[in-house]
Amino acid sequence: MEFDELKKIWDMENQTNSYAINEVALHNRIMVKKAKTQHITNFSEWLAIGVNAGAGLFMLYVNLSKTPVNFYMCVLSAWLLLSAIFVAHFRIKRMRKENRFDESMLGDLRHALSTARYQVRLSRYLRWNGVVVAMLTALELWEAGKPPIISLGIMVFFILANWAAGWEHRFYEKRRRELDILLGELEQE
């Protein structure tokens, strides 16, 4: 753990651990973690907003330009557009809370941890959103009478996408846990 790497003095007289922390190096590490967490969160939000809004609008246009209109495709379009609005709404709420953290080492760490927790929730939401999109897509394919091999291929794609999203979610969970541990260690000092 990085915090342990930054501890550097061993008291030989009474054989107890006595630590001095290089606060500048620790604060720099925290700032790097904070910047990385914010960058990933911003990218995830903009990607989710763009993909959901773009796909929703495209599907709505395609569906309304043909006859007969596919009910499940309309529902899927609406769901994707609402998902984009939902992510944008929570992005705005997150951005408004950015200035509530003090400009100190602990404040920056709490800010990074808050963003990491938000990223975990966003990741969980996007993962469940993928399940809903997969179900609506399956219903749309069934209603449109597509060949089973096409439906199977698309469902395999959604299963693999959900597996990849799970891997990504575990990565964000690990980063959040590391920040939680570091905050706990600093608050004990």
MIDOSE-1310 file (N, C-alpha, C; in nm, 2 decimals, decimal comma, always signed):
residues 189
mefd	+0,08/-0,12/+0,00/+0,00/+0,00/+0,00/+0,09/+0,12/+0,00; +0,05/+0,23/-0,07/+0,13/+0,34/-0,08/+0,16/+0,42/+0,05; +0,06/+0,41/+0,14/+0,07/+0,48/+0,27/+0,19/+0,42/+0,34; +0,19/+0,28/+0,34/+0,30/+0,21/+0,41/+0,43/+0,24/+0,35
elkk	+0,44/+0,27/+0,22/+0,57/+0,30/+0,16/+0,62/+0,44/+0,20; +0,53/+0,52/+0,24/+0,56/+0,66/+0,28/+0,60/+0,67/+0,42; +0,58/+0,57/+0,50/+0,62/+0,57/+0,65/+0,77/+0,54/+0,65; +0,85/+0,61/+0,73/+0,99/+0,59/+0,72/+1,08/+0,59/+0,84
iwdm	+1,03/+0,60/+0,96/+1,12/+0,60/+1,08/+1,09/+0,48/+1,17; +1,19/+0,41/+1,21/+1,17/+0,30/+1,31/+1,24/+0,34/+1,43; +1,17/+0,34/+1,55/+1,23/+0,38/+1,67/+1,30/+0,26/+1,74; +1,43/+0,26/+1,74/+1,51/+0,14/+1,78/+1,51/+0,13/+1,93
enqt	+1,49/+0,24/+2,01/+1,50/+0,23/+2,15/+1,39/+0,15/+2,22; +1,27/+0,17/+2,18/+1,16/+0,10/+2,25/+1,09/+0,00/+2,16; +1,15/-0,03/+2,05/+1,10/-0,13/+1,95/+0,95/-0,11/+1,92; +0,91/+0,01/+1,91/+0,78/+0,04/+1,86/+0,78/+0,12/+1,73
nsya	+0,68/+0,11/+1,66/+0,67/+0,19/+1,53/+0,64/+0,33/+1,56; +0,72/+0,42/+1,51/+0,70/+0,56/+1,52/+0,71/+0,61/+1,37; +0,61/+0,67/+1,33/+0,61/+0,71/+1,18/+0,62/+0,86/+1,16; +0,69/+0,89/+1,06/+0,69/+1,03/+1,01/+0,64/+1,02/+0,86
inev	+0,55/+1,10/+0,83/+0,50/+1,09/+0,69/+0,55/+1,20/+0,61; +0,59/+1,17/+0,49/+0,63/+1,27/+0,40/+0,50/+1,33/+0,34; +0,45/+1,43/+0,40/+0,32/+1,49/+0,37/+0,31/+1,54/+0,22; +0,42/+1,59/+0,17/+0,42/+1,65/+0,04/+0,40/+1,53/-0,06
alhn	+0,48/+1,42/-0,04/+0,47/+1,31/-0,13/+0,33/+1,24/-0,12; +0,28/+1,23/+0,00/+0,15/+1,17/+0,02/+0,04/+1,26/-0,05; +0,05/+1,39/-0,03/-0,05/+1,48/-0,09/-0,04/+1,47/-0,24; +0,08/+1,46/-0,29/+0,09/+1,45/-0,44/+0,03/+1,32/-0,49
rimv	+0,04/+1,21/-0,41/-0,02/+1,08/-0,45/-0,17/+1,09/-0,45; -0,22/+1,16/-0,35/-0,37/+1,18/-0,33/-0,42/+1,27/-0,45; -0,34/+1,37/-0,49/-0,39/+1,45/-0,60/-0,39/+1,38/-0,73; -0,29/+1,29/-0,75/-0,29/+1,20/-0,87/-0,41/+1,11/-0,87
kkak	-0,44/+1,05/-0,76/-0,56/+0,96/-0,75/-0,69/+1,04/-0,77; -0,69/+1,16/-0,72/-0,81/+1,24/-0,73/-0,83/+1,28/-0,88; -0,72/+1,32/-0,95/-0,73/+1,36/-1,09/-0,77/+1,24/-1,18; -0,71/+1,13/-1,15/-0,74/+1,01/-1,23/-0,89/+0,97/-1,21
tqhi	-0,94/+0,97/-1,08/-1,08/+0,94/-1,06/-1,17/+1,03/-1,13; -1,14/+1,16/-1,12/-1,23/+1,26/-1,18/-1,22/+1,24/-1,34; -1,11/+1,22/-1,39/-1,10/+1,20/-1,54/-1,18/+1,08/-1,58; -1,17/+0,97/-1,51/-1,25/+0,85/-1,55/-1,40/+0,87/-1,54
tnfs	-1,44/+0,94/-1,43/-1,58/+0,97/-1,40/-1,63/+1,06/-1,51; -1,56/+1,17/-1,54/-1,60/+1,26/-1,65/-1,62/+1,19/-1,78; -1,52/+1,10/-1,82/-1,53/+1,03/-1,94/-1,65/+0,93/-1,94; -1,67/+0,86/-1,83/-1,78/+0,77/-1,82/-1,91/+0,84/-1,84
ewla	-1,93/+0,95/-1,77/-2,05/+1,03/-1,78/-2,08/+1,08/-1,93; -1,98/+1,14/-1,99/-2,00/+1,19/-2,12/-2,02/+1,08/-2,22; -1,95/+0,97/-2,20/-1,97/+0,85/-2,29/-2,11/+0,80/-2,28; -2,16/+0,78/-2,15/-2,30/+0,73/-2,13/-2,40/+0,83/-2,19
igvn	-2,38/+0,96/-2,16/-2,48/+1,05/-2,22/-2,48/+1,05/-2,37; -2,36/+1,05/-2,43/-2,35/+1,05/-2,58/-2,41/+0,93/-2,64; -2,37/+0,81/-2,59/-2,41/+0,69/-2,65/-2,56/+0,67/-2,63; -2,61/+0,69/-2,51/-2,76/+0,67/-2,49/-2,84/+0,77/-2,57
agag	-2,80/+0,90/-2,57/-2,88/+1,00/-2,65/-2,87/+0,97/-2,80; -2,75/+0,94/-2,84/-2,73/+0,91/-2,99/-2,80/+0,79/-3,03; -2,79/+0,68/-2,96/-2,86/+0,56/-2,99/-3,01/+0,58/-2,98; -3,06/+0,65/-2,88/-3,20/+0,67/-2,86/-3,26/+0,75/-2,98
lfml	-3,19/+0,86/-3,01/-3,24/+0,94/-3,12/-3,24/+0,87/-3,26; -3,13/+0,79/-3,28/-3,12/+0,72/-3,40/-3,23/+0,61/-3,41; -3,25/+0,54/-3,31/-3,35/+0,44/-3,31/-3,49/+0,50/-3,33; -3,51/+0,61/-3,26/-3,64/+0,68/-3,28/-3,66/+0,72/-3,42
yvnl	-3,56/+0,78/-3,48/-3,57/+0,82/-3,62/-3,60/+0,70/-3,72; -3,52/+0,60/-3,70/-3,54/+0,48/-3,79/-3,68/+0,42/-3,77; -3,72/+0,41/-3,64/-3,85/+0,35/-3,61/-3,97/+0,43/-3,67; -3,96/+0,56/-3,65/-4,07/+0,65/-3,70/-4,07/+0,66/-3,85
sktp	-3,95/+0,64/-3,92/-3,95/+0,65/-4,06/-3,99/+0,53/-4,14; -4,03/+0,42/-4,07/-4,08/+0,30/-4,13/-4,22/+0,26/-4,08; -4,28/+0,18/-4,15/-4,41/+0,13/-4,11/-4,41/-0,02/-4,12; -4,47/-0,09/-4,03/-4,53/-0,04/-3,91/-4,43/+0,00/-3,80
vnfy	-4,47/+0,09/-3,71/-4,38/+0,13/-3,60/-4,37/+0,01/-3,50; -4,25/-0,01/-3,46/-4,23/-0,12/-3,36/-4,24/-0,06/-3,22; -4,33/-0,12/-3,14/-4,36/-0,07/-3,01/-4,24/-0,08/-2,92; -4,17/-0,19/-2,92/-4,06/-0,21/-2,83/-3,94/-0,12/-2,87
mcvl	-3,93/-0,09/-3,00/-3,82/+0,00/-3,04/-3,85/+0,14/-2,99; -3,98/+0,18/-2,99/-4,01/+0,31/-2,93/-3,98/+0,31/-2,78; -4,01/+0,21/-2,71/-3,99/+0,20/-2,57/-3,84/+0,20/-2,54; -3,76/+0,13/-2,62/-3,62/+0,13/-2,61/-3,56/+0,27/-2,64
sawl	-3,61/+0,34/-2,74/-3,56/+0,47/-2,77/-3,59/+0,57/-2,65; -3,71/+0,56/-2,60/-3,74/+0,64/-2,48/-3,66/+0,61/-2,36; -3,63/+0,48/-2,34/-3,55/+0,44/-2,23/-3,40/+0,49/-2,24; -3,35/+0,49/-2,36/-3,21/+0,53/-2,38/-3,21/+0,69/-2,36
llsa	-3,31/+0,76/-2,41/-3,31/+0,90/-2,39/-3,32/+0,94/-2,25; -3,41/+0,87/-2,18/-3,42/+0,89/-2,03/-3,30/+0,86/-1,96; -3,23/+0,75/-2,00/-3,10/+0,72/-1,94/-3,00/+0,83/-1,95; -2,99/+0,89/-2,07/-2,90/+1,00/-2,10/-2,94/+1,12/-2,01
ifva	-3,06/+1,15/-2,00/-3,11/+1,26/-1,91/-3,07/+1,23/-1,76; -3,09/+1,10/-1,72/-3,07/+1,06/-1,59/-2,92/+1,08/-1,55; -2,83/+1,04/-1,64/-2,69/+1,05/-1,62/-2,65/+1,20/-1,62; -2,70/+1,28/-1,71/-2,67/+1,42/-1,71/-2,72/+1,49/-1,58
hfri	-2,84/+1,45/-1,53/-2,89/+1,51/-1,41/-2,79/+1,48/-1,29; -2,75/+1,36/-1,28/-2,66/+1,32/-1,17/-2,52/+1,38/-1,19; -2,48/+1,40/-1,31/-2,35/+1,47/-1,34/-2,36/+1,61/-1,29; -2,47/+1,68/-1,32/-2,48/+1,82/-1,27/-2,48/+1,83/-1,12
krmr	-2,55/+1,73/-1,06/-2,56/+1,73/-0,91/-2,41/+1,70/-0,85; -2,34/+1,61/-0,92/-2,20/+1,59/-0,87/-2,11/+1,71/-0,89; -2,13/+1,78/-1,00/-2,04/+1,90/-1,03/-2,08/+2,01/-0,93; -2,20/+2,02/-0,89/-2,24/+2,13/-0,79/-2,17/+2,10/-0,65
kenr	-2,15/+1,97/-0,62/-2,09/+1,94/-0,49/-1,93/+1,95/-0,49; -1,87/+1,98/-0,61/-1,73/+1,97/-0,62/-1,66/+2,07/-0,52; -1,72/+2,19/-0,49/-1,65/+2,29/-0,42/-1,68/+2,28/-0,27; -1,74/+2,17/-0,22/-1,77/+2,16/-0,08/-1,65/+2,10/+0,00
fdes	-1,55/+2,06/-0,07/-1,43/+2,00/+0,00/-1,33/+2,10/+0,03; -1,27/+2,10/+0,15/-1,16/+2,19/+0,18/-1,04/+2,16/+0,10; -0,95/+2,26/+0,09/-0,83/+2,24/+0,01/-0,71/+2,20/+0,11; -0,72/+2,08/+0,15/-0,62/+2,02/+0,23/-0,59/+1,87/+0,19
mlgd	-0,50/+1,81/+0,25/-0,47/+1,67/+0,21/-0,60/+1,58/+0,24; -0,65/+1,60/+0,36/-0,77/+1,52/+0,39/-0,89/+1,56/+0,30; -0,91/+1,69/+0,27/-1,01/+1,74/+0,19/-1,00/+1,68/+0,05; -0,88/+1,68/+0,00/-0,86/+1,62/-0,14/-0,89/+1,47/-0,14
lrha	-0,85/+1,40/-0,03/-0,87/+1,26/-0,03/-1,02/+1,23/-0,02; -1,09/+1,31/+0,06/-1,24/+1,29/+0,08/-1,31/+1,32/-0,06; -1,26/+1,42/-0,13/-1,31/+1,46/-0,26/-1,29/+1,34/-0,36; -1,17/+1,28/-0,36/-1,14/+1,17/-0,45/-1,23/+1,05/-0,41
lsta	-1,25/+1,03/-0,28/-1,33/+0,92/-0,23/-1,48/+0,94/-0,27; -1,52/+1,06/-0,26/-1,66/+1,09/-0,30/-1,68/+1,06/-0,45; -1,59/+1,11/-0,53/-1,60/+1,08/-0,67/-1,59/+0,93/-0,70; -1,50/+0,86/-0,63/-1,49/+0,72/-0,65/-1,62/+0,64/-0,62
ryqv	-1,68/+0,69/-0,51/-1,81/+0,62/-0,47/-1,92/+0,65/-0,58; -1,92/+0,77/-0,63/-2,01/+0,81/-0,73/-1,99/+0,72/-0,86; -1,86/+0,70/-0,89/-1,82/+0,62/-1,01/-1,87/+0,48/-0,99; -1,86/+0,43/-0,87/-1,91/+0,29/-0,85/-2,06/+0,28/-0,87
rlsr	-2,13/+0,38/-0,81/-2,28/+0,39/-0,83/-2,32/+0,40/-0,98; -2,24/+0,49/-1,05/-2,27/+0,51/-1,19/-2,24/+0,38/-1,27; -2,14/+0,31/-1,24/-2,10/+0,19/-1,30/-2,21/+0,08/-1,28; -2,26/+0,08/-1,16/-2,37/-0,02/-1,13/-2,49/+0,02/-1,20
ylrw	-2,53/+0,14/-1,21/-2,64/+0,19/-1,28/-2,63/+0,15/-1,43; -2,51/+0,18/-1,49/-2,50/+0,15/-1,63/-2,50/+0,00/-1,66; -2,45/-0,07/-1,57/-2,46/-0,22/-1,59/-2,60/-0,27/-1,59; -2,69/-0,22/-1,49/-2,83/-0,26/-1,49/-2,90/-0,20/-1,61
ngvv	-2,86/-0,08/-1,65/-2,92/-0,02/-1,77/-2,89/-0,11/-1,89; -2,78/-0,17/-1,90/-2,75/-0,27/-2,01/-2,84/-0,39/-2,01; -2,88/-0,43/-1,89/-2,97/-0,55/-1,88/-3,11/-0,51/-1,94; -3,15/-0,39/-1,90/-3,28/-0,34/-1,95/-3,28/-0,33/-2,10
vaml	-3,17/-0,27/-2,15/-3,16/-0,25/-2,30/-3,15/-0,39/-2,37; -3,09/-0,48/-2,31/-3,08/-0,62/-2,37/-3,22/-0,68/-2,38; -3,30/-0,67/-2,27/-3,43/-0,72/-2,27/-3,52/-0,65/-2,37; -3,52/-0,52/-2,38/-3,60/-0,45/-2,47/-3,56/-0,48/-2,62
tale	-3,43/-0,50/-2,64/-3,38/-0,54/-2,77/-3,43/-0,68/-2,81; -3,43/-0,77/-2,71/-3,48/-0,91/-2,74/-3,63/-0,90/-2,77; -3,70/-0,82/-2,70/-3,85/-0,81/-2,73/-3,87/-0,74/-2,87; -3,79/-0,64/-2,90/-3,80/-0,58/-3,03/-3,76/-0,68/-3,15
lwea	-3,66/-0,76/-3,13/-3,62/-0,86/-3,23/-3,73/-0,96/-3,24; -3,79/-1,00/-3,13/-3,90/-1,10/-3,14/-4,02/-1,04/-3,21; -4,06/-0,92/-3,18/-4,17/-0,86/-3,24/-4,15/-0,83/-3,39; -4,03/-0,80/-3,43/-3,99/-0,78/-3,57/-3,98/-0,91/-3,65
gkpp	-3,98/-1,02/-3,58/-3,97/-1,15/-3,65/-3,83/-1,18/-3,71; -3,73/-1,13/-3,64/-3,59/-1,16/-3,69/-3,55/-1,30/-3,68; -3,46/-1,35/-3,76/-3,42/-1,49/-3,75/-3,35/-1,52/-3,61; -3,37/-1,64/-3,56/-3,32/-1,67/-3,42/-3,16/-1,65/-3,42
iisl	-3,09/-1,68/-3,52/-2,95/-1,67/-3,52/-2,90/-1,52/-3,50; -2,98/-1,43/-3,55/-2,95/-1,29/-3,53/-2,97/-1,25/-3,39; -3,09/-1,29/-3,34/-3,12/-1,27/-3,20/-3,02/-1,33/-3,10; -2,98/-1,45/-3,13/-2,88/-1,52/-3,05/-2,75/-1,44/-3,05
gimv	-2,70/-1,40/-3,17/-2,58/-1,32/-3,18/-2,58/-1,19/-3,10; -2,69/-1,12/-3,10/-2,71/-1,00/-3,03/-2,71/-1,02/-2,88; -2,78/-1,13/-2,84/-2,78/-1,16/-2,70/-2,64/-1,20/-2,64; -2,57/-1,27/-2,72/-2,43/-1,31/-2,69/-2,35/-1,18/-2,67
ffil	-2,37/-1,09/-2,76/-2,30/-0,96/-2,75/-2,33/-0,89/-2,61; -2,46/-0,89/-2,58/-2,50/-0,82/-2,45/-2,45/-0,90/-2,33; -2,44/-1,03/-2,34/-2,38/-1,11/-2,23/-2,23/-1,07/-2,21; -2,16/-1,07/-2,32/-2,02/-1,03/-2,32/-2,00/-0,89/-2,27
anwa	-2,09/-0,80/-2,31/-2,08/-0,66/-2,26/-2,10/-0,65/-2,11; -2,20/-0,73/-2,06/-2,23/-0,73/-1,92/-2,11/-0,78/-1,84; -2,05/-0,89/-1,90/-1,93/-0,94/-1,83/-1,82/-0,84/-1,82; -1,79/-0,77/-1,94/-1,69/-0,66/-1,94/-1,72/-0,55/-1,84
agwe	-1,85/-0,52/-1,83/-1,89/-0,41/-1,74/-1,87/-0,46/-1,59; -1,89/-0,58/-1,57/-1,86/-0,64/-1,43/-1,71/-0,63/-1,40; -1,63/-0,66/-1,49/-1,48/-0,64/-1,47/-1,45/-0,50/-1,44; -1,51/-0,41/-1,52/-1,48/-0,26/-1,50/-1,53/-0,22/-1,36
hrfy	-1,65/-0,27/-1,33/-1,71/-0,23/-1,20/-1,62/-0,28/-1,08; -1,56/-0,40/-1,09/-1,47/-0,45/-0,99/-1,35/-0,36/-0,98; -1,30/-0,31/-1,09/-1,19/-0,22/-1,09/-1,22/-0,09/-1,01; -1,34/-0,03/-1,04/-1,38/+0,09/-0,96/-1,40/+0,06/-0,82
ekrr	-1,45/-0,06/-0,78/-1,47/-0,09/-0,64/-1,33/-0,10/-0,57; -1,24/-0,16/-0,64/-1,10/-0,18/-0,58/-1,04/-0,04/-0,56; -1,06/+0,05/-0,65/-1,00/+0,19/-0,63/-1,07/+0,26/-0,52; -1,20/+0,24/-0,50/-1,28/+0,30/-0,39/-1,23/+0,25/-0,26
reld	-1,21/+0,11/-0,25/-1,16/+0,05/-0,13/-1,03/+0,10/-0,09; -0,94/+0,12/-0,19/-0,80/+0,17/-0,16/-0,81/+0,31/-0,10; -0,90/+0,39/-0,15/-0,91/+0,53/-0,10/-0,98/+0,52/+0,04; -1,07/+0,43/+0,06/-1,13/+0,42/+0,20/-1,03/+0,38/+0,30
illg	-0,94/+0,28/+0,26/-0,84/+0,24/+0,36/-0,74/+0,35/+0,39; -0,70/+0,43/+0,28/-0,61/+0,54/+0,30/-0,67/+0,64/+0,39; -0,80/+0,67/+0,37/-0,86/+0,77/+0,46/-0,87/+0,72/+0,60; -0,90/+0,60/+0,62/-0,90/+0,54/+0,76/-0,77/+0,55/+0,82
eleq	-0,66/+0,52/+0,75/-0,53/+0,53/+0,81/-0,49/+0,67/+0,84; -0,52/+0,76/+0,76/-0,49/+0,90/+0,78/-0,57/+0,96/+0,90; -0,69/+0,92/+0,91/-0,78/+0,97/+1,02/-0,73/+0,91/+1,16; -0,67/+0,79/+1,16/-0,61/+0,73/+1,28/-0,49/+0,80/+1,33
e	-0,41/+0,86/+1,23/-0,29/+0,93/+1,27/-0,31/+1,05/+1,35
